[in-house]
Amino acid sequence: MNLNVDIKTAEFICSSVDVNKCPTPDKNEYAFIGRSNVGKSSLINMLTGNAKLAKISSTPGKTQTINHFLINNSWYLVDLPGYGYAKVSKTERKKWWSMIDSYLLSRKNLINVFVLIDSRIPPQQKDLEFCYHLGINSIPFSIVYTKTDKLTKNVLMKNIEKFESKMLEQWEELPVRFLSSAKKYLGKTEILTFINSLNNQVNLDY
């Protein structure tokens, strides 16, 4: 695996609506997901240093496919559709969820899911339910609090404490957490260092 924390190259590989059409699972893979409009595309672009890699839209629900990016020719970054977007039909939401769940449960090279949580708002049931779903299916995940630059430190810490208190109602311990701000590049080094450490620890038999 590449020992360099920095992302030198980020290449778009494909968009898929069927997990069976995703790239051959021959490299470690890290997925990013969150409620619609949580700042996922901005975070991905900040991490990769490419402002145009993931398409940013003011319209929630823009990402509707499983998007694979090859990083440093050694691992995959995956941009998943957001969950919890209400302004589409129930049929469409069900289809998106089926696609996401199929990916999460079957992708054998998936090393970690980064669940993005909007730090500005109270704990959302859909976020808590999604984390629980990952847990009961033994899918490793981390939490990334987004848009932390929008709050004072005091309010930010209170919001995070509320969310984590809710999580601890169902969890014995919390997963790894990160604070991020795409605008101020906060969390970039920490997240990429974490990915790098997992790449060095996990050497799947590809």
C-alpha positions in Angstrom: 0.0 0.0 0.0 1.0 3.6 -0.5 2.6 4.9 2.7 2.2 8.6 1.7 -0.7 10.3 3.5 -1.1 12.9 0.8 -3.4 12.3 -2.2 -1.3 12.7 -5.3 -3.8 11.4 -7.9 -7.6 11.0 -7.7 -9.2 9.5 -10.8 -12.9 9.0 -11.5 -13.5 5.4 -12.4 -17.2 4.9 -12.8 -20.7 5.5 -11.5 -22.9 2.4 -10.8 -26.5 1.8 -9.9 -25.8 -1.9 -9.3 -23.2 -3.1 -6.9 -22.3 -5.9 -9.4 -21.2 -3.2 -11.9 -18.7 -1.7 -9.4 -15.0 -2.1 -10.1 -13.4 -5.4 -9.3 -12.9 -5.5 -5.5 -9.2 -5.8 -5.7 -8.2 -2.7 -3.6 -9.0 -1.4 -0.2 -12.2 0.8 -0.3 -13.5 3.6 1.9 -17.0 4.9 1.5 -18.5 8.3 2.4 -22.1 8.7 3.2 -24.5 11.0 5.1 -27.9 12.6 5.0 -28.5 14.7 1.9 -26.9 18.1 2.0 -24.5 17.2 4.8 -21.5 18.5 2.8 -20.2 15.2 1.4 -19.1 16.4 -2.0 -17.3 19.4 -0.4 -15.5 17.1 2.0 -14.4 14.6 -0.7 -13.1 17.5 -2.8 -11.2 18.9 0.2 -9.6 15.6 1.0 -8.5 15.0 -2.6 -7.4 18.6 -3.3 -9.6 18.6 -6.4 -12.5 21.1 -6.2 -14.2 19.5 -9.2 -13.9 15.8 -8.3 -17.3 15.3 -6.7 -20.1 17.4 -8.1 -21.4 20.0 -5.6 -25.0 21.0 -5.8 -27.3 23.3 -3.7 -30.0 20.7 -4.4 -30.0 17.8 -1.9 -30.1 14.4 -3.4 -27.7 15.2 -6.3 -25.7 12.0 -5.8 -27.8 9.1 -7.1 -25.1 6.5 -7.9 -22.2 4.7 -6.4 -19.2 6.7 -7.5 -15.7 5.2 -7.4 -12.5 7.2 -7.4 -9.1 5.6 -7.6 -6.7 7.3 -5.1 -2.9 7.2 -5.7 -3.5 4.1 -7.8 -3.8 2.1 -4.6 -7.2 2.4 -3.0 -10.8 3.4 -3.8 -12.7 6.4 -2.4 -16.5 5.8 -2.8 -19.1 8.6 -2.9 -22.5 7.1 -1.9 -25.9 8.6 -2.4 -27.3 10.5 0.6 -30.0 9.1 2.8 -33.1 10.7 4.3 -33.9 13.0 1.4 -37.7 13.6 1.5 -38.3 15.3 -1.8 -38.3 12.2 -3.9 -40.9 9.5 -4.1 -41.0 6.7 -1.6 -40.3 4.3 -4.5 -37.2 6.3 -5.4 -36.0 6.4 -1.8 -36.5 2.7 -1.5 -34.5 2.1 -4.7 -31.7 4.2 -3.5 -31.6 2.5 -0.1 -31.7 -1.0 -1.7 -28.6 0.1 -3.8 -26.8 1.5 -0.8 -27.5 -1.5 1.4 -26.6 -4.0 -1.2 -23.2 -2.2 -1.6 -22.6 -2.0 2.1 -23.4 -5.7 2.8 -21.7 -7.3 -0.2 -18.6 -5.2 -0.9 -15.9 -7.5 0.5 -13.1 -4.9 0.1 -14.9 -2.2 2.1 -12.6 -1.3 4.9 -14.5 1.6 6.5 -17.5 3.8 6.1 -17.2 7.4 7.0 -20.7 8.6 8.2 -21.0 12.4 7.9 -23.0 14.2 10.6 -24.0 17.8 10.3 -22.6 19.4 13.4 -25.0 22.4 13.3 -28.2 20.5 14.0 -29.7 18.4 16.8 -29.3 14.6 16.6 -31.3 13.1 13.7 -33.0 9.8 14.0 -32.0 8.7 10.5 -28.3 9.2 11.4 -28.6 7.2 14.5 -30.5 4.5 12.7 -28.0 4.3 10.0 -25.1 3.9 12.4 -27.0 1.2 14.2 -27.6 -0.6 10.9 -23.9 -0.6 10.3 -23.2 -1.8 13.8 -25.6 -4.8 13.7 -24.1 -5.8 10.4 -20.5 -5.6 11.6 -19.6 -2.9 9.1 -16.7 -0.8 10.4 -17.5 2.9 10.4 -16.2 6.3 11.7 -18.1 9.6 12.2 -17.1 12.8 10.5 -18.8 16.0 11.9 -19.1 18.4 9.1 -19.4 22.2 8.8 -17.8 22.8 12.2 -16.6 26.2 11.1 -20.2 27.5 11.2 -20.4 27.3 15.0 -18.7 28.6 18.1 -16.6 26.0 19.8 -19.0 26.0 22.8 -22.1 25.3 20.7 -20.2 22.8 18.5 -19.1 20.8 21.6 -22.6 20.8 23.0 -24.1 19.6 19.7 -21.5 16.8 19.5 -22.2 15.8 23.1 -25.9 15.6 22.4 -25.3 13.3 19.4 -22.9 11.1 21.2 -25.1 10.8 24.3 -27.8 9.5 21.9 -25.5 7.0 20.4 -24.4 5.8 23.8 -28.0 4.8 24.5 -27.4 1.9 22.1 -23.6 1.6 22.0 -21.1 0.5 24.7 -18.4 2.6 23.0 -18.2 5.2 20.3 -16.4 4.8 16.9 -13.5 7.0 15.8 -14.7 10.6 15.3 -13.3 13.5 13.3 -14.1 17.2 13.2 -14.1 18.6 9.7 -14.6 21.8 7.7 -14.2 21.7 4.0 -13.9 25.5 3.9 -11.0 25.6 6.4 -9.4 22.2 5.5 -10.0 21.0 9.0 -9.8 17.2 9.4 -8.0 16.5 6.2 -4.7 15.3 7.7 -6.5 13.3 10.4 -8.9 11.5 8.0 -6.2 10.7 5.5 -3.8 9.6 8.2 -6.5 7.2 9.5 -7.0 5.8 6.1 -3.3 5.4 5.6 -3.0 3.5 8.9 -5.8 1.2 7.9 -4.2 0.6 4.6 -1.0 -0.4 6.4 -2.9 -2.7 8.8 -5.4 -4.3 6.5 -3.8 -6.3 3.7 -6.7 -8.3 2.2 -5.9 -11.2 -0.1 -6.7 -9.7 -3.4 
